[in-house]
Amino acid sequence: MQIDRAGLAGFLRRRRESLQPEDVGLPRGQRRRTSGLRREEVAALCHISADYYSRLERERGPHPSEQMIASIAQGLHLSHDERDHLFRLAGHHPPARGAGEHISPGLLRIFDRLTDTPAEIVTELGETLRQNRLGVALNGDLTRFTGPMRSVGYRWFMDPACRTLYHPDDHPLHSRVFASGLRRMVALRGPRSRPAHLLELLLDGSAEFRAVWAEHEVAVGFSHLKRFAHPEVGALELTCQALLDPDQAHSLLVYTAVPGSESYDRLELLAVVGAQGLTAPAVDGGP
C-alpha cells in the first residue's frame, strides 16, 4: 500500500482541530484561543516530537511506521474505524480487531475524568495500558513492563516481589484466579494465541503454576474487595469495580474506599504522597 500524504495530512489536521482539551483530559486554560488542540499538545499525547507531527500535517517527513500510526491514533482518541482509515492513509494494513491495544474513545473519556481515585485500563491478559496518577501511587508504574512480564498473571508466578503489595492471606486466591483466567483465554483464543504462549512459558518456568493448573479450575474470580499492603500508607481495603469494553476486551478498573473508613483516610493520604518512590527501572520481558 502507498502512503497518501495529502489525505493523511488533511485527516490529522481535521481530527486535531475537532478535539477540545477536555476531550483528552487536558486543562483548557484561561487565555486559549485555538479552536482545537495545538500541534504540540497532540504530539505530547502521541509521545512523538512536535516537529515530527507537524511535518506529517504538512505532507512531509519520513514514512511513519505502524507503531507510530498506532500511537497517533491513540493520542487523537480515534474510533476503530478512524484508526483503520488512518492506517490505510499511511500505507499500512490496519491491525486485527478484538484483542488489540487501541483503547476506545469512550473508555478513554471516562478514564481521563477519573482524577481523585486510582484507575487503570487493562487488556484481557492483565496488561496495563493506562494508569492515572493515583493508580501509579497505588500499584506502581505497571506500564513499564515489556514482553510476557506485561501480564499481571505472568508476573505473579515469575516474580515473587510483585506479591508483596497484596495481603498474604489472599495470595492463594490470586494464584487460582490467574490460572483460571488464563485457562479461559487459551480456550477462547486458541492454541497459537498469545495466551497459549504465556501458558507454555508458565508451565516451563513455575512449579507453583503447574500445580495450580493441574486442578483444572474454571471461573474462579476475585471478590470486589481487594486488600493491599501498601509500603507507604499501610493496609488498604478497596473496592475494585470493572467496566468492560467488549469490542476490545479491555477493562477499566477503578479502586474506591468506603467514605469514613480507615482505608478512605489512607487513600487520601496516598493522593498526597503520590507516586514518589514507587517507580522502578524497566524490567526485562524475558522469553
C-alpha positions in Angstrom: 0.0 0.0 0.0 1.2 3.5 -0.8 1.1 6.4 1.6 -1.5 9.1 0.8 0.4 12.2 2.2 -2.3 14.7 1.3 -5.1 12.5 2.7 -3.1 11.8 5.8 -2.2 15.4 6.4 -5.8 16.5 5.9 -7.2 13.8 8.2 -4.8 14.6 11.0 -5.4 18.3 10.8 -9.2 17.8 10.8 -9.1 15.5 13.8 -6.8 17.7 15.8 -9.0 20.8 15.2 -12.1 18.9 16.2 -10.8 17.9 19.6 -11.0 20.1 22.7 -8.6 19.9 25.6 -11.3 18.5 27.9 -11.9 15.7 25.4 -8.4 14.3 26.1 -8.0 15.2 29.8 -6.1 18.5 29.3 -6.8 21.8 31.1 -8.3 24.5 28.8 -6.5 27.5 30.3 -7.9 31.0 30.5 -6.1 32.5 27.5 -6.7 29.8 25.0 -7.6 31.0 21.5 -7.0 27.8 19.5 -10.3 26.2 18.3 -9.0 22.7 18.7 -5.8 21.2 20.1 -2.4 22.6 19.4 0.1 20.5 17.4 2.5 20.3 20.4 -0.4 19.0 22.5 -1.2 16.3 20.0 2.5 15.4 19.8 2.7 15.0 23.6 -0.4 12.8 23.6 1.1 10.7 20.9 4.5 10.5 22.6 6.3 11.9 19.5 8.1 15.1 18.8 6.1 18.2 17.8 8.4 18.7 14.8 7.7 15.1 13.5 3.9 15.6 13.9 4.0 19.0 12.2 5.8 17.5 9.2 3.1 14.9 8.8 0.4 17.6 8.7 2.5 19.5 6.1 2.8 16.3 3.9 6.5 16.0 4.7 8.8 13.8 6.7 9.6 10.0 6.6 7.0 7.3 6.0 5.5 6.7 9.5 5.8 3.2 10.9 2.9 1.1 12.0 3.9 1.7 15.7 3.9 5.5 15.1 0.5 5.4 13.4 -0.9 3.3 16.3 0.5 5.9 18.8 -1.1 8.8 16.8 -4.4 7.0 16.6 -4.5 6.6 20.3 -3.3 10.1 21.1 -6.1 11.5 18.8 -8.7 9.3 20.5 -9.8 7.8 17.2 -12.5 5.3 16.9 -11.7 1.9 15.5 -13.0 2.8 12.1 -11.0 6.1 12.2 -7.9 4.2 13.3 -8.2 1.8 10.4 -8.6 4.7 8.0 -5.5 6.3 9.4 -3.5 3.1 8.8 -4.6 2.9 5.2 -3.8 6.6 4.6 -0.3 5.9 6.0 0.2 2.9 3.6 -0.3 0.2 6.2 -2.8 -2.6 6.7 -5.0 -2.0 9.8 -4.4 -4.2 12.8 -6.8 -7.0 13.5 -9.6 -6.1 15.9 -10.7 -7.8 19.0 -7.8 -8.2 21.4 -5.5 -5.3 20.4 -4.3 -2.3 22.5 -6.2 0.5 20.9 -8.4 2.0 23.6 -11.8 3.1 22.5 -12.5 6.9 22.8 -15.5 6.3 25.1 -13.4 4.4 27.6 -10.6 7.0 27.4 -13.1 9.8 28.1 -14.2 8.1 31.3 -10.6 7.3 32.3 -9.5 10.9 31.7 -12.1 12.2 34.2 -11.0 9.9 37.0 -8.6 12.0 38.8 -9.5 11.5 42.5 -9.3 7.7 42.8 -6.9 5.0 41.4 -7.8 3.8 38.0 -6.2 1.8 35.2 -7.1 0.2 31.8 -6.0 -3.4 31.3 -6.2 -6.0 28.5 -7.7 -9.4 28.7 -4.3 -10.7 29.8 -3.9 -8.2 32.6 -1.5 -5.9 30.7 -1.8 -2.3 31.9 -2.3 0.2 29.1 -3.0 3.3 31.1 -2.8 4.4 34.7 -3.8 7.7 36.3 -1.6 9.3 38.9 -3.3 7.6 41.8 -3.2 4.3 40.0 0.6 4.6 39.9 0.7 5.6 43.5 -1.3 2.5 44.5 0.2 -0.2 42.2 3.5 1.3 41.0 4.1 2.0 37.3 2.7 -1.1 35.6 3.1 0.2 32.1 6.9 -0.1 32.3 7.0 -3.8 31.8 7.8 -5.4 28.4 7.3 -8.9 26.9 5.4 -11.5 28.9 6.1 -9.6 32.1 3.4 -7.1 31.0 0.8 -9.6 32.1 0.0 -9.5 35.8 -0.7 -13.2 35.9 2.7 -14.0 34.4 4.4 -11.6 36.9 2.5 -13.2 39.8 4.2 -16.6 39.2 7.5 -15.5 37.8 8.3 -12.5 40.1 7.5 -13.1 43.8 8.3 -9.5 44.6 5.1 -8.4 42.9 3.1 -10.2 45.6 4.3 -8.0 48.5 1.6 -5.4 47.6 -1.2 -7.8 48.5 -2.4 -9.3 51.8 -0.6 -12.6 52.3 -3.8 -14.4 53.1 -5.1 -13.6 49.6 -2.1 -15.0 47.7 -3.6 -18.5 47.1 -6.8 -17.0 45.7 -4.7 -14.7 43.4 -2.9 -17.8 42.0 -6.1 -19.7 41.4 -7.8 -16.6 39.7 -4.8 -16.0 37.4 -4.6 -19.7 36.4 -8.3 -20.0 35.8 -8.4 -16.8 33.8 -5.6 -18.0 31.6 -7.4 -21.3 31.0 -10.4 -19.4 29.8 -8.3 -17.2 27.5 -6.5 -20.1 25.9 -9.8 -21.9 25.2 -11.2 -18.6 23.7 -8.2 -17.5 21.6 -6.8 -20.9 20.5 -3.5 -22.9 20.6 -1.5 -20.4 18.6 -2.5 -17.3 20.5 -0.7 -15.1 23.0 -2.5 -16.6 25.9 -1.3 -20.1 24.7 2.3 -18.7 24.5 2.1 -17.4 28.1 0.8 -20.8 29.2 3.8 -22.6 27.7 6.2 -20.1 29.5 4.5 -20.6 32.8 4.3 -24.4 32.6 8.0 -24.4 31.8 9.0 -21.8 34.4 6.8 -22.1 37.5 6.3 -25.2 39.6 3.6 -23.4 41.6 1.7 -22.6 38.3 1.9 -26.2 37.2 0.4 -27.4 40.5 -2.5 -24.8 40.3 -3.0 -25.5 36.6 -3.4 -29.2 37.3 -6.5 -28.5 39.3 -8.4 -27.6 36.1 -10.4 -24.9 37.8 -12.6 -22.6 35.8 -14.4 -19.3 36.5 -12.5 -18.6 39.8 -12.9 -14.9 40.4 -12.0 -12.1 42.9 -14.5 -10.5 45.2 -14.9 -6.8 44.7 -12.9 -6.2 47.8 -9.1 -6.1 47.4 -6.7 -5.9 50.3 -3.4 -4.1 49.8 -0.3 -4.0 52.0 1.0 -0.6 50.7 4.6 0.2 51.5 3.8 3.9 52.3 0.3 4.1 53.7 -0.2 0.6 55.2 -3.2 -1.7 54.9 -5.9 -0.7 52.4 -9.2 -2.4 51.7 -10.5 -1.1 48.4 -13.5 -2.0 46.2 -12.5 -2.7 42.6 -15.1 -2.1 40.0 -14.6 -3.1 36.4 -16.1 -1.5 33.3 -15.7 -3.8 30.3 -15.3 -2.7 26.7 -16.4 -6.0 24.9 -15.2 -4.8 21.4 -11.6 -4.7 22.5 -11.7 -6.9 25.6 -10.4 -4.0 27.7 -11.4 -3.3 31.3 -11.4 0.0 33.2 -10.6 -0.8 36.8 -11.5 1.8 39.5 -10.5 1.4 43.1 -12.5 3.2 45.8 -12.8 3.1 49.6 -15.8 3.4 51.9 -16.2 7.0 53.0 -15.2 7.5 56.7 -13.2 4.2 56.8 -9.6 4.0 57.7 -8.8 2.9 54.1 -10.6 6.1 52.9 -8.3 8.3 55.0 -5.2 6.3 53.9 -6.3 6.6 50.2 -6.5 10.4 50.7 -3.0 10.3 52.2 -1.8 8.3 49.2 -3.1 11.1 47.0 -0.8 13.5 48.8 2.1 11.1 48.8 1.7 10.5 45.1 3.8 8.1 43.1 7.2 9.0 44.5 9.3 6.1 45.3 7.0 3.5 43.6 8.5 3.6 40.1 11.4 1.3 39.2 13.7 0.7 36.3 12.2 -1.2 33.3 12.0 -4.9 33.7 13.3 -7.3 31.0 10.5 -9.1 29.3 12.1 -12.5 29.5 11.5 -15.1 26.8 
